Amino acid sequence: MEWSPNRRLQLWIVLSLSVLLLTTLAAALAGGIVVFFVAVTLWTLGGSGADLFTGDIRTVLVISVSGIILSALLWGERNAPDHAIAITGAQRVSEGEYPELRSTVRNIAHQVSVPVPTIYVAPTETPISLTTGFTARTSRLVVSEGLLDALEEPELRAVVAHEVAHVKNHDAAVMTSATQPVAAAERVTELLRGPTTGIKHGVVSRADYTDAVLSVGLTLVFPLWILSRLLSSSFARTREFAADRGAVAITGEPAALASALKTIDSSLDERPTTDFRRTSIAAFAIVEPDAVDPAGRLAGFTRFKRRLFSTHPPTRARIERLEADYERFSKAE
């Protein structure tokens, strides 16, 4: 039996999500075991006997601790959308502000029958756009002043359509769920690298003790960690291609989106390498703020690793697909 491309894609998505779920459970279980043995060690050093913990009690306690870790992880995600907006310093657009932007967002949202996202504008020259929120009704669209200045009206409309397509596809909720606990480990890594980007807006890192425990758990199931990281990145790239197709379906202007991607990509190359590149919002931006092009003996390996773990397809590949769409639109006319 020969399966269609859509059928194969659906099967791949199901398998990917299953592995990502398995990774979450394995990391939580490994973390629970670590916490349990640390607690038993401290209990024993305190002069109490370890013989109190029989085999059945140990199993129950490990499972209970693992459940608490998972619950704490899910509970901590409730503030993820607010934090994503806060680290950009974005402010909610009020009535009377940015009328053209508000009109564009409203018209596109109505066109695809989704609630109009709440609009925020970030005071940065870096051209970024992203959507966040776990449901379409609570979705929020963030664009930067740099993006508004850099794009022409058709390009901005195409970018907004791309973001609304993410809302339509529930991508923020799907990707947030799929990338746990890999995202927890990345928050810890980001914090250890130095001051986080949100500090300049008075926003501290979301990394906490739960993230630290999960990072230890992931280390103990390292092969699953790597596989999960690869799958979550590949899954994210698939969602970006889907949002590009959605934007073209909404606007009928693939050339406008291709032009916008070129403008954003070239502008990002001119920005400091620390500007939003090491933050959780990079995975949700329309173009991933990539690191500078590597140099030296390991440059080839670094590029290869970047391709594997990037959350966005290469901008060149996205533009090529859009140009092919443009040719089809032109022939149809």
N, C-alpha and C positions, 0 to 999 in steps of 0.2 A: 504493500500500500504506500502510495506516494503522498506525502503531506504537503499542503500548501505553505508558502512562506509565512503567512499569518499564523497558521497552526503551529509551525515550528517556533515562531516567536513567542506565542502564548505558552508553549511547553517550556521554553527556556526561562521565561519570566517566573513560572510556577516553581521550577527547580531552583532558580536563583533565590527566590524568596524563602524557599524551604531551607536552603543551606544557611542563609542569613539568620533565620529563626533558630536553627540548630546552634549556630555560633553564639547567639545571645544566651541560650540556655546553658551551653557548655561553659561560657565565661562566667555566668552567674554561679553555676555549680562549683567551678574551680575556685572562684572567689570565696564562696561559702566554706569550702574545705579549708582554705587558708585562714579565714577568720576564726573558724572553729578550733584549729590546732593552735593558733596564737592564744586564744582564750583559755584552752586547756593548759597550755604551757604556763601562762600567768597564774592560773588557778593552782597548779602544782607547786610553782615557786612560792606561792603565798602560804604554803604549808598544808593545803588541802589534798586529799587523796584523789588520784585520777581514776581509781577503780569504781568511782561512782558512775562513770560514763560507760555503760555496757554497749554492746554492738547495736542493739535496737535504738537506744537513746542517742547514740552518736549519729545514726542515720537520720533520725527525726530532727535532731538539732541542725545537722548540715542542710537538710532540705528546707527547714524553717529559715535559716540564715540566708540561703540562696533566694528564697521567696521574698524576704525582706529587701534584699539587694535589688531584685527586679522591681519591686514595688517602689522603692526609693528612686530608681532610674526613671520609671514612668511618671512618678509624681514630679520629679525635677523638670520634665519636659513641658510642663504646663506653662512655664514662663519663657519657653524658647522663642516664640514669635516676638514677644516684647523685647527680649534681649537682642535679637537680630536687628531690630530697628534701632534700639538704643545705642549699639556700638557704632552705628553710622552717624549718630547725632541728628537723625532725620526728625523733622517736625511735621505734624499733621497739617494738611492743607485745609484752610478754613474757607467758608463761603466768600467768594469775591477774589480769592487768590488763584493764580494760574488758570484762568477761565478756559483757555484753549486745551490745556492738558485735561482738565476736568471733563470737558465736552468730549474729547477723544476717548477717554476711559469709559465714560458713561455709554457712548454710542456703541463701542465695541462689546462691552458687557451685555448690553441689551440685544445686540446682534446674535450672540451665542447663548442667550438666556441663562446668564449667571448673575448673581448679585453683584452690584457695583463695588469693587474693592475700595477700601478706605485708602486715600492717597497720602503719601508722605514724601517730602523732598529733603534730601540730605545735602548739607552745606559743604560739598567737596567738589573739587575740579575733576576728580576721577570719574569718568563716565560709567556709572553702574545703574543697573535696574534689577529688581528681584521681587518675588512675591513670597509671602509667608502667611502662615495661618493654617490651622488643621482642617477647616471646613471652608467651603465656598462662601458661606455667609460671614465668616470672620476673616476673610482674606484681606491682605493689605499689600498695596503696591508701593514700592520704594523706588524713586528715581533721584538721581543727583542733579545738582545745578549744572555740573559739567556735561551731563548727558543732554540736558535741555539746550545748552548752548551749542553743543557739537552737531546736533542732528537737525536736518530739515524736516518739515511737517510730514511728508510721506514716510520718512525713515522713522520718526517718532511713533507714528501710527503703527508701523510694522513691529516695532519693539513692544509697544503696548499690547498688540495682538498676540505676540509671543508669550508675554507674561499672563495674559488672560487665558491663553491655551493651557498654561500650567495650572491655572485655577480650575478650568473645566475638567482637566484630567486628574485633579486632586494630587498633583505631584509633590507638593510640600509635605502633606501628610504621609504619602507613600514612602518618600525618600527618608523622612525623619524616622519612620518605623523601621525601614529596611537597614538603616546604617547604625542601629544600636547593636552592640556597644562600641563599635568601631569609632563612632563619633565621640564617645566618652574618652577613649584613649587619645584621640586627636586633641581634645580639650586639655588634657593633662600635658601632652607634648607641647602644645602652644604656650601653656603657662610656664613650663620649664625653660622655654627658649628666651624668655624675658618679658618685659612689659607688653601687655596685649593692646591691640589697637583701640579698644573701647576706653582705655584709661583716660585719653584726652577728653572724653565726653563724660568722665566720672563713672564709667561702667566697668566693674571688675569682671574677671573671668567667671564663667559658670562652672568651672571645674571644682569638684568637691570630693569628699571622702568616698562616696559611692563610685565616682569615676576612677579614683585611685585603686580601689579594690577590683573593679572590673578590668583595669589595665593589667593588674597582677594576674587576674584570671586568664586574660587573653594571652599573656606571656606563657602560661602553662599549657595552653592549647594553641601554640604558635602556628602550626600548619593551618588550622581552621581560621586563625586571624588573617593570615596572608590570603587564603582563598576568599574569605569574606570581603576583604579589602578590594581584591580584584573584581569580585562580582558586583559589589556596590558601586564601584567606579564605572564598570561596564553598563550597569543598569541605569546609572545617572546619564551616561552619554546617550543611551537609547531614548530617554525621556526628553533630552534636548533636541534630538532629531525630530521627535514626535511634536514638540512644541513649535519647531520651525515649520513643519508641515501644517500644523494648525493655524499658524499665523498667515501662511500663504492662502489657506482655504478661507480665512476670514477676510483678508484684504484683497486677494487676487493680484498682489503685487510682489512677487518673489524678488524682483530687482531692488525694491526699496529695502527689504530686509537684508539682502546681500550687501548693499551699500552701507547700511547701518552697522553691520558686523565689521566691515572693513574699517569704518571710521572709529569704532570703539576699540578694535584690536590695535590699530596704529596708535591711538591715544594712550592705551594702557602701557604700550612699550616705552612711552616717554615719562611714565610716572615712577616715583621711587619704588624700589622693590618691596618695601615693607607696607605699602599702602593697600590694605585689605587683602594682602596675599596670604597671610597666615591666620585667617579668621574663618569661622564657621560659615560666614555668608558667601565666601568665595564659591562654594558648591552650588549656591542658589542664584548667582549672578548670571546675566545673559551670556557674558563671555568671562571665562575664568581668568582672574588676574594672575597670570602665570609668572613664574620666576624668570629672571633674565636668562638669555641663552647661555648655556654652560660652555666653559672653555677648559682646556687642559687635557691630560691623558684620559681622564674618565668621562670626557664630554659625551662620547657615544653611548656609554652605559647610562649616563644620567638622562639623556634624551629618551632612551628606550624605557627606562623606569618611569619617566614622566608620562609617556604614552600609555603605559599600563595602568597607572594609578590616577590619571587625570579624570576629573568628573565631567569634562566637556570634550566633545570631539574637536579635532583641530579646526580652527576657523576656516582654513583653506578648504577642508573637506565639506564643511557646511555650505560654503559659498558655491562650490562646484555643484552640489545638489540643487541649490537654489537657481543657479544658472541653467541647469538642465530643465528645471520646472519652468523657467522663463521661456526657454525655447519651445516647450510644449504649449504654453499659453499663447505664444506668438503664432504658432502654426494653427492653433484652434481658432484664432481670430481670422 
